[in-house]
Amino acid sequence: MKSFYHYMMKFRLNPKNDLIGQLARFVYEDHSFPKTADDYNEISSYLELNGDYTMSMSVFDEAWELYEMNQ
């Protein structure tokens, strides 16, 4: 199974107004992001506790659904 980080990298070049693309760019630029994680709770907790993520967690939930559908 690919990590969530690896999966999100395909969205990095999405248009600037695309929220999943924005999340992918934040994840890419965050050197502390758990790059090997594939667990919802681990990644969700990280995003909630990291103040650099200003977007709604619903964007993460949408990205996670896509991730699960493509695994």
N, C-alpha and C positions, 0 to 999 in steps of 0.2 A: 504494500500500500504506500502510495506517495504521501509525503508529509503535506500538511495544509499549506505551509510556506511554499513548497515546490509547486503545488497546484495553483496558488495565487499568482505566481510569476507570469502566467500566461495572460493575466488581466492588466499587467503593469502599463501597457501601451494604449489602453482604452482612452477615449476622450476625457478631457479634464472634468467634464460635468458628470461623468459616470461614477457613481458612488463606490461600486465594487472596484473600479480602477483606482480610485483614490485610496481605498483601503489597501490595495495591493502595493501602491507606491509607499504608503506609510510603513507597511510590513517590510518592504525591501530596504528602506532607509533606516530601520530600527535594528541596530547591530545586536541588541539584547533579545530580540524576538526568538522564541523557542523554535528554531528552524527544523528540528526533527520531530516535533510533536504532531500527533494525529488524533489527539483526544480533545473533544469539545470542551470539557470542563477546564482542562489545563490552559487551553488557548483563551477561552472566555475569561477566566480569572486574570490571566496576564493582561488582556486588553482592558478589563475593568479597573485594574490596579495601576495601570500605566497612564499617567496624566497626559501623555502626548497624543492619545487617540481621542479626538474631539467629536467624532461622528457618533451617531446613534448605534447602539449595539444591534439594532434590527438589520443594519447593513452586514454585520458579521454573521447574523443568523441566516440571512439570505445567501451569503457566500458559502456558509457551512452546508446548507441544503444542496447547493450546486456541487460542492465537494463530495458529499455523500452519494449523490446520484451518479457521479462519474468515477466512482471507485470500484 
